[in-house]
């Protein structure tokens, strides 16, 4: 929300002494992602790090304003469209980094190219979420391949189960699950550690196309290591966002 974002910007500014700007968009809506990219380009000509992090889990099947299953629209197509719209700025800013928040839930996901939106498959909340997180890793790996030679890297990571407001939107079982799990969850600082490391550490400079957990390279599902599957997901995602068509 604009209020939360403004408060966060003020907090960062107060703690660092830096000027902090913010832009607002509903990242499940493709027209707003396009507007956000345009606003960014109008204000800035440099982008050193793009950290894709926005995502959600939904207890029932819903659709975005674009008529796409909401988890897939927000968790995957958001990353895909925003990154591609900002690639020219990233390349011109090289060396630059793209960091995508995935999840260990990818192990519970399954990419069915005939039913990516769970229109015919049974909607299972954790499976749908896991599939979107698996898509994050597949997107990252194909992106890294396409960016070879540009000095722009792309990595993904599992933050762990983090104590934020994530999933409290669902109520019922999920709210109880989150409440009970708080004792075992990581703090936001702990959950952010690997992502911040990927975004900033000289140690990781030049590393691309890898999935990380606790600052160590981790193994995702085998499909994420299949170049043909990654390229196929990319092509379908292009069609779903009308990548070459301005709304």
N, C-alpha and C positions, 0 to 999 in steps of 0.2 A: 504494500500500500504506500501511497505518497508519504503518509505520516511516519510509518516505520522507517522508510528509506531516508527521509530527512533527518530523523533522530539518529540513525546510524551514521550518516554523513557528519553530523555535528559531533558525535562521540569520537569518530576517527580524527576529525580535525582538532578537537580539544586535546587528544592524547598525543598527537604527532606534531602539531603546529603547522600542518600542511593545509592547503586549500583543497577541499574535497567537493567534487561535483557529483550530481546524480541525474539519471534519466529514468523515466518510468514507462513500463509497458506490461500488458498482460501477455506473457510469453506462450500462452496456449493459442493465441490468435495470430494468424500469419500476417494480416495487415498491420497489426501493432508491432510485430517484429520488424517488418520492413520500415515502418515509420521510425522505430528506434534506431535502426542502422543509418537511416538518412539523417536523423538528428545528430548522431555521433559524428558522421562524416562532415556535417556542416560546421561542427564546433572544433574538431580535432583532425590533424593530419598524421597522427602517430598512435600506434597501439602496440605496446610491448608484450602484454599478456592478456589473452582472452580466457577467462575462467568461467566455463559453463557449469552452473550449479543448480539452477532452479528446477524443481521437480516435485512430484506429489504421488500419493498412493490413494486410490479410491475404492471404497468397499462395494460399489455397484457400478455397472457399466454406464458411462455417460459419454456424451459427444461434445466436442468443442464447437465454437461458433462456425468453424469451417466444415462441420459435419464429420469429423474424424474422432475415433475413440480417444477420449481425453488423456489417458495415461500416455499413449503413444504420441499424441499431438504435443503434449507439454514436455515429456521426458526425453523424447528422441527428436522429433521434427523441429522443435525449438532450437536444440543444439545445431542441427544440420543446417537450417535456414540462416540463423544468425551468423554462424561461422562463415558460411559461404558468402554472405553479403558483406562481411568485413575482411575477407581474405586479401583483397587488394591492398588495404591499409596495413595488414599484418606483414605482407610480403615487402612492402615499401619501408617497413620499420625493422626489418631483419637485422640482427637476430631477434626473433620473437617466439613466443610460446603459446600453445593452446593446451589448456588443462580441462579435462572433462570428468566431472564427478560421476562415477558409475556406482557399483555396489556388489558386494558378495552375493546379493540376491540373484545375480546373473546366473548362478548355478541352478536356480529353480526355473529359469526361463526357457522358452523354446521358440525359435523363429520358424513360423509356418508361413512361407511366402504366399500361400494361397489364402491365408486368413490372418494377416498381421493385426487386424483390428478386433479380433475375437467376435466376429459376427456370427460364426457358426460354432466355434469352439465354446465349451462351457466357460463362463467368466469366473475365474478364480483370482481373487485380489492379489495374492502374493505371486502367482504365476504370471499374471499380466504385468505386474511391476517388474518382476525378474526379467521378463522378455524385453521390456523397455531398457533395462540396465544392460542387458546383453547387447542390445542394439547400439547403446552408447559405445561399447568397446569395439564392436564391428565398424562403426562409423569412424572411430579414432584410428583404427588400424588402416582403413582404406584412405583416410585423410593423410596419414603419415606417408603412405606410398605415393600419393599424388603430389605431396609437398617435397619430395626428394630433390635436393639441389637448391632449395630456396632459402635455407637457413631458418626455416620456421618449423618448429617441432610440435608434435601432437602426442599427448600421453593421457591415460585415464587412470583412475584409482578408486579403491574402496575405502571410504572414510571410517567404516565401522558403524555400530549402532550408537547414535549420538543423541544426547539429551537436549533436543530442541522442541519446537512445536510440531514437528513432523508427524503426520497421521492423526493429530487430534481433531482434524476436520471431520472425521468419519463417525465419531460417536460410538455408542454401543460397545461391542467386543473390542474394537481396535483402541478405543480410549482407555478401556480397562487394561488391555495388554500393555499399552505404552506406560500407563501409570505404574503398573506392577514392575515393569522393566527398568524404571528409572534408576533403581539401586545398582543395576549392572551396566548402565550406559556410560559411554565416554562423555566427557565435558565437550562443549563446542570447540574449545581450544585444542583438545586432544584429537577430535575428529578432523579438524582442519589441518593438522600438522603435516601429513603427507602431501596434501594439495598445495600448501604454501611452499613446502620444500620443492615440489615439482615446478612451481611457478618462479621461484627465486634463486635456488641454490646453484652456484657455479659448478658444483659436483655433478649435476645432472645435465649440464649444457651439452647440446647435441644429441641427447638420447631421445629417440622418437619411436612411436608405434609399440609402446609397451604398456602393460597394465600393472599397477603397483598396489601393494598393501603394506602398511607399516614401513614405508620407505624401501621396500624390497620388491623386486620384480616378482609378479605372481602369474599363475597360469589360469587363464579364463577357459571357458568351454571351447572344445576343439573347433566348433564352427567359426569362432571369432578369429581363428588362425588360418581359415580357408580363404585365400584371395578371391576365389570365384564367388563365394557366398557374400563376402564383404562388398564386392563390386555390384552384385545383384541387389543388395539392400540399398546401396547408394543410388542405383538407377531408379528403383521404385520410389525412393524418397524424393528424388528430383521431380518425378511426376506428381507426387502428392503435394509438393509445395509450389509447383509451377515455376521452377527455379529461374527460367529464362523469360518469364512473363511477369511484368510489373502490374500489380493490382491497381 
